[in-house]
Amino acid sequence: MAKSTGSSSKLLWLMILLVLISTAAAGVAIYMVMNDRDGQVGQGNMQGQQFERQAPIFLKIDPFTVNLADDDFGSRLLYVGLSLKTGDEETRSVLEEHMPQVRSRLLMLFSGKQAGELTSPEGKRRLAAEVTAALSEPLTQPQPPLDIQDVLFTEFIVQ
């Protein structure tokens, strides 16, 4: 009987020792993980301080309807609304001040198109590039160069 008590006592001590070692290992692992997170958060804050998020500048152009050039299906219409993303407030201001000229240029550009040219995604991309080119021509003299970064179609119906 003394033999079995001694081996169970050794087993108990061995289990206690294993529990203590595993607890210590878990504590070290938690400490290392938390320490790594703090380092990453600190780096994220430094990056956030270096790069300030700049709000985009948009100019909304009210939707309008244009007669498209006749095609095989006869007379067609385009209903389009768009917004321009500008690189600076000065570009937005110049375009806004000359909105009648902007709308006129867009109407002239759109009315020369056929419906088949505008229905594909590639056709819309080409049209956006043409809008940028049409609006990049000076609206007044002297005029600073305009920074139009993107043309966003918000409404687009070909009928």
N, C-alpha and C positions, 0 to 999 in steps of 0.2 A: 503494500500500500504506500509506503514512503517513496517508492520509486515512481509511482504514478503521480503523486503530488509534486514531486520535484520536476518532472517533465511538464506538467501542466503549468507550474509556476514559470518555467523557462519560456513556455509558449506564450503565456500572458505577457511577460516582459518583452518578448520579441514583437508581439502585436502592438504593445504600447509604443515601442521604439519605432515601428513602421508607421503608426499613426502620427507620431511627432515629426518624423522625417517628411511624410507626405504633406502635412500641414505647413511645415516650413517651406517646402518646395512650392506649394500653392501660393503662399504669401509672397515669395520672391517673384513668381510668374505674374501675379496681379500687380505688384509694384512695377515691374518692367513694362507691362502693357500700359498702365496708367502714365508712366513716365514718357513713353513713346507718344501717347495721345497729346500730352501737354506740349511736347516738342512740335508736333504737327500743327496744333492750334496756334501756337506762337508763330510758326512760319506762315500760316494762313493769314494771320493778322498783319504781318509785315508785308505780304503781297497785297493785301487789301488796302494798306496805306500807300503803297507805291502806285497802284492803279486805281484811280477814281473812276467810278462808273459814270459815264456821260449819257444823259437822257437823249434819245433820238429826237430830231426835229422833223416834223411832218407838216405838209401843207395839203389840206384837203381841197380837192376841186369838185364842185357840185356835179352830180350826174347830168348827162345830157343825151339827147337822141340825135342821131345823124343818119341821113340817107346814104347808103353805100352805093358804090358804082354798080350798075346793072350787070348781072351775070346770066347764066343759062336759066335761072329760075325767076328772072325779072327783077323788080325793085325790092331791095332788102333794107332792113334797118339795123342800126347798132345802138344799143343803150349801154352807156359806159359811165362808170364813176371811177375816179382814181385819186390816189394820194401820192405826193412826191416826197421822198426822203431826201432832205438836204443836209449838207455837211456843216452849215453854219446858219446863224440867225439872219445874217445879212442877205444870203441867197433867198431865204424864205420871205424876207421883207420886200426885196425887189420883185419877186414873182407875185406876191400879194398886191403890191402897188400897181402892177401892170396886168391884173387878172383879165381885163377884156382882151388884151393882146394875146395872152396865154390861151384863153378859150378859143379865140379866133384861129390861132395857129393849129390847135388840136382839131378843131372842126375841119379845117382845110386838109389836114393830114388824114383824118379818119374817112372823110368823104371820098377820097381817092382810092380807098381799099375795096376789095371784093370780099364777100362773106367767106369764101373758101380759104382766103389767106389768113383769116383771123380765128378760125375754129380750132386749129391745132395748138398744142402748147408751144411748139417752135414758132408758130406764127405770132403768138402773143409775146414771146421773147423778142422777136424782131421788131414788133410794134413798140415795145417798151424802149428799145434802143433808138428807134426813130423818134419817139417822143422826146427822149433826152437830147438828141441831136437838134430837133426843131426848137427846143427851148434854150439850147446853149447859144444860139445866135443872139446877139445883143438886142435888147428890147428898147434901149435908150442910149444916148451918148452923153457923157462917158458912163460906162457901166463896168463895175468890177466883174471878173470872171465868175460865172455861177457854178456852184458845187452841188450838182444834182447827183445823188448817189444811187437812187433806185426809183423805179416807177412801179407802184403797187396798184393793181387793178382791184378795186373793191366791189365793183358791180360790172358784169359783162354779159350782155344778152345780144345774140345775133338772131334776127327774125326775118 
